[in-house]
Amino acid sequence: MSVSAHCGVALLVLGLAWLPARAGAEEMVVVAARGIALHPGEKIDSAKPLVLVEGQHVTLIAVNGVTLKLSGPYDKTPAAASGGSDLSTALNALVTQQQARTVEVGATRAGSAVARLPDPWVLDISRSGNVCLPNGAPAVFWRPATVRTPTVVITAADRSWIAELNWPEASDRLVMPISSAIRGDAIYYVSFDGSEEAAVTVNLVPSDLPSVPMEAAWLAHQGCEAQAEALLRTQR
């Protein structure tokens, strides 16, 4: 079964519709903003008015994983907004886009296709792309069964450091010995036994997201579709 098929199965339970007039205040998290002093990871009250002028845009995630995109002019509460996309639609669209990019660029590495992860918090470094690391957590690298090599070389994009690590033969995981070396919003180059380097972008996940659907939507919007699918699959 393909990753997108797994996503479709896993997300049937969580395909919730946006309810614009919910009673009670609820926090929403900012996942993207342009032209306004809001930052990814920032929380806002869905029951308080949000003012956006022309040219300002903000993308919010609700506790149930629904994504809401607002553009100025706008002057009412986020809870009063109509529309919004549920997590199933958003995640399946992102997976489709990723698969299209893989076909367009070409699968030059054995692990370049999106893999089905055994755990949402392992980082697939066998291919170029985005991975999401929980804020403050150690980096746990993962490799698919097709990549069974003893040595992995990880290099910071600015070439400030390089690490050559021996991967345990019987394990699909490797904990980065120096967790502080792997930072968010940074690119690292990874090579298995001298293979072509993969460019892996690490994104941080806020530590205080209050629900699994919100967390999964955050992962998906950071380009960590396989991790989002694994989170929903393992938390059902």
C-alpha positions as CSV (number, residue, x, y, z in Angstrom):
1,M,0.0,0.0,0.0
2,S,1.3,3.5,-0.8
3,V,1.9,6.2,1.8
4,S,-1.0,8.2,0.4
5,A,-3.2,5.2,0.8
6,H,-2.1,4.6,4.4
7,C,-2.8,8.3,5.0
8,G,-6.3,8.0,3.6
9,V,-7.1,5.0,5.9
10,A,-5.5,6.5,9.0
11,L,-7.2,9.9,8.6
12,L,-10.8,8.7,8.1
13,V,-11.3,8.9,11.8
14,L,-9.9,12.4,12.0
15,G,-11.5,14.1,9.0
16,L,-13.4,16.7,11.0
17,A,-15.2,19.6,9.5
18,W,-14.6,23.2,10.6
19,L,-17.3,24.4,12.9
20,P,-17.3,28.2,12.7
21,A,-19.5,29.0,15.7
22,R,-18.1,26.7,18.4
23,A,-18.9,27.7,22.0
24,G,-16.1,28.6,24.3
25,A,-12.6,29.9,23.6
26,E,-10.0,27.7,22.0
27,E,-6.4,28.3,21.3
28,M,-5.2,28.0,17.7
29,V,-1.6,27.9,16.7
30,V,0.0,30.0,13.9
31,V,1.8,27.8,11.4
32,A,2.6,30.6,8.9
33,A,2.2,34.4,8.7
34,R,3.1,37.1,6.2
35,G,3.0,40.9,6.7
36,I,1.9,40.6,10.4
37,A,3.8,40.3,13.7
38,L,2.8,36.7,14.3
39,H,5.3,33.9,14.4
40,P,5.0,30.1,13.8
41,G,4.2,28.3,17.0
42,E,2.5,31.4,18.5
43,K,-0.9,30.7,20.1
44,I,-4.0,32.9,19.6
45,D,-7.5,32.9,21.1
46,S,-10.0,31.8,18.5
47,A,-12.7,33.8,20.3
48,K,-10.8,37.1,20.1
49,P,-11.0,39.4,17.0
50,L,-8.1,39.2,14.6
51,V,-7.4,42.2,12.4
52,L,-5.7,41.8,9.1
53,V,-5.2,44.5,6.6
54,E,-4.7,44.1,2.9
55,G,-1.5,42.1,2.2
56,Q,-1.5,40.3,5.5
57,H,-2.0,36.6,5.7
58,V,-2.0,34.0,8.5
59,T,-2.5,30.3,8.5
60,L,-3.9,28.8,11.7
61,I,-4.3,25.2,13.0
62,A,-7.2,24.4,15.3
63,V,-7.1,21.8,18.1
64,N,-9.0,19.3,15.8
65,G,-6.3,19.7,13.1
66,V,-8.4,21.9,10.8
67,T,-6.3,24.4,8.9
68,L,-7.7,27.9,8.4
69,K,-6.1,30.4,6.0
70,L,-7.1,34.1,6.5
71,S,-6.2,37.1,4.4
72,G,-6.7,40.8,4.9
73,P,-8.9,42.7,5.0
74,Y,-10.3,40.7,7.9
75,D,-11.7,41.9,11.2
76,K,-13.5,39.2,13.2
77,T,-12.6,36.2,15.4
78,P,-11.0,33.2,13.8
79,A,-13.8,31.1,15.1
80,A,-16.2,33.1,13.0
81,A,-14.4,32.4,9.8
82,S,-16.0,30.1,7.2
83,G,-14.2,27.4,5.2
84,G,-11.0,25.7,6.5
85,S,-9.6,22.4,5.3
86,D,-9.6,19.3,7.4
87,L,-6.5,17.4,8.2
88,S,-7.2,14.5,5.8
89,T,-7.5,16.8,2.8
90,A,-4.4,18.9,3.7
91,L,-2.2,15.9,4.4
92,N,-3.2,13.9,1.3
93,A,-2.6,17.0,-0.9
94,L,0.9,17.5,0.6
95,V,1.8,13.8,0.1
96,T,0.6,14.0,-3.5
97,Q,2.8,17.1,-4.0
98,Q,5.8,15.4,-2.5
99,Q,5.3,12.3,-4.7
100,A,5.1,14.6,-7.8
101,R,8.3,16.3,-6.8
102,T,10.0,13.0,-6.4
103,V,9.0,12.0,-10.0
104,E,10.0,15.3,-11.4
105,V,13.4,15.4,-9.8
106,G,14.1,11.7,-10.2
107,A,14.7,9.0,-7.6
108,T,18.5,9.1,-7.5
109,R,18.8,7.4,-4.1
110,A,17.5,4.1,-2.8
111,G,15.5,5.9,-0.1
112,S,14.3,8.9,-2.0
113,A,10.7,7.8,-1.9
114,V,8.6,8.6,1.1
115,A,8.8,5.7,3.6
116,R,6.2,4.4,6.1
117,L,7.8,5.3,9.4
118,P,7.5,3.0,12.4
119,D,7.4,6.0,14.8
120,P,6.5,9.6,14.2
121,W,9.6,11.0,15.9
122,V,12.3,9.2,13.9
123,L,14.0,11.3,11.3
124,D,14.4,9.6,7.9
125,I,17.8,10.8,6.7
126,S,18.0,8.4,3.8
127,R,16.6,10.9,1.3
128,S,16.5,14.6,0.7
129,G,13.6,16.5,2.2
130,N,12.1,17.8,5.5
131,V,12.1,16.2,8.9
132,C,10.6,17.5,12.1
133,L,12.3,17.3,15.5
134,P,10.4,18.0,18.7
135,N,11.9,21.0,20.5
136,G,14.4,19.9,23.1
137,A,14.4,16.2,22.0
138,P,17.5,14.3,20.8
139,A,17.7,13.6,17.1
140,V,16.9,9.9,16.4
141,F,17.9,9.0,12.9
142,W,16.1,6.3,10.9
143,R,16.9,4.3,7.8
144,P,14.7,2.0,5.8
145,A,15.5,-1.7,5.5
146,T,16.9,-1.1,2.0
147,V,19.7,1.0,3.4
148,R,21.9,-1.3,5.5
149,T,25.3,0.4,5.6
150,P,27.7,0.7,8.6
151,T,28.7,4.3,8.3
152,V,26.8,7.6,7.9
153,V,28.4,11.0,7.4
154,I,26.5,14.1,8.5
155,T,27.7,17.6,7.6
156,A,26.3,21.0,8.6
157,A,25.4,23.0,5.6
158,D,27.9,25.7,6.5
159,R,30.6,23.0,6.9
160,S,31.2,24.1,10.5
161,W,31.2,20.5,11.6
162,I,31.1,17.0,10.2
163,A,30.3,13.7,12.1
164,E,31.1,10.2,10.9
165,L,28.9,7.7,12.8
166,N,28.8,4.0,12.9
167,W,25.3,2.7,12.5
168,P,24.5,-0.4,14.7
169,E,24.0,-3.2,12.2
170,A,21.0,-4.7,13.9
171,S,19.1,-1.4,14.3
172,D,17.1,0.9,12.0
173,R,17.8,3.8,14.4
174,L,20.7,5.9,15.6
175,V,20.6,8.5,18.3
176,M,22.8,11.5,17.5
177,P,25.5,11.5,20.2
178,I,25.5,15.3,20.5
179,S,21.9,16.3,20.2
180,S,22.6,20.1,20.4
181,A,24.5,19.8,17.1
182,I,21.2,19.2,15.3
183,R,19.3,22.5,15.2
184,G,15.9,23.5,13.8
185,D,15.6,25.5,10.6
186,A,18.9,24.2,9.4
187,I,20.1,22.0,6.5
188,Y,22.4,19.0,6.9
189,Y,24.0,16.8,4.2
190,V,23.9,13.1,4.7
191,S,25.9,10.4,3.0
192,F,25.8,6.6,3.6
193,D,29.1,5.0,2.9
194,G,30.2,7.6,0.3
195,S,26.8,7.7,-1.5
196,E,25.5,10.9,-3.1
197,E,24.7,13.5,-0.4
198,A,21.1,14.0,0.6
199,A,20.0,17.5,1.8
200,V,17.9,17.1,4.9
201,T,16.1,20.2,6.4
202,V,15.4,20.0,10.1
203,N,12.3,21.8,11.4
204,L,11.4,22.2,15.1
205,V,8.0,21.2,16.5
206,P,6.7,23.3,19.4
207,S,6.6,21.3,22.6
208,D,3.2,22.7,23.8
209,L,0.8,21.7,21.0
210,P,-2.2,20.5,22.9
211,S,-3.6,17.7,20.6
212,V,-2.5,15.0,18.3
213,P,-4.5,16.3,15.3
214,M,-2.9,19.8,15.7
215,E,0.5,18.2,16.0
216,A,0.0,16.2,12.9
217,A,-1.2,19.2,10.9
218,W,1.9,21.1,12.0
219,L,4.1,18.3,10.8
220,A,2.3,18.1,7.5
221,H,2.6,21.9,6.9
222,Q,6.4,21.7,7.6
223,G,6.7,19.1,4.8
224,C,7.0,16.1,7.3
225,E,4.2,14.2,5.7
226,A,5.5,10.7,6.6
227,Q,5.8,11.8,10.3
228,A,2.3,13.2,10.3
229,E,0.9,10.0,8.9
230,A,2.9,7.9,11.4
231,L,1.6,10.1,14.3
232,L,-2.0,9.6,13.4
233,R,-1.6,5.9,12.6
234,T,0.2,5.1,15.9
235,Q,-2.0,7.4,18.1
236,R,-5.4,6.0,17.0
